């Protein structure tokens, strides 16, 4: 009798991890950044995760032309349009964290190390230099 109860408890615990645990592809889809200026489409290439600008609140400059990556430190990349620009690169999923990726900030032209964690329909995106203790977290909201 004790063994049956033990097996049943083990089954319940194992099932709960499957139901409530983070799945690697849970991050896929469109996310609204905290400033509500952009949607980022997160997608998968192979076993890595990437994200591109899929919507911009203000996609055009003062002259009515699509905004460019004008702050990029690489002069030859400054002519790229922001719409469709890949800003998240090379994330791996490990124990509930998308890590070892980078995030590019087109407002400054800087690239940072980055990790992401999911909490319901909120994605915590932490950009940092060196160690993740020194950085900034932006909270993105899932777009339906």
Secondary structure, DSSP 8 states (H G I E B T S, - for coil): -HHHHHHHHHHHHHHHHHHHS--GGGG-EEEE-TTSSEEEEEEEETTEEEEEEEEETT-B-TTSSB-B-TT-SSGGGTTSBSTT-EEEEEEEEETTEEEEEEEEETTTTEEEEEEEEEETTEEEEEEESSSTTSEEEEEEEE--
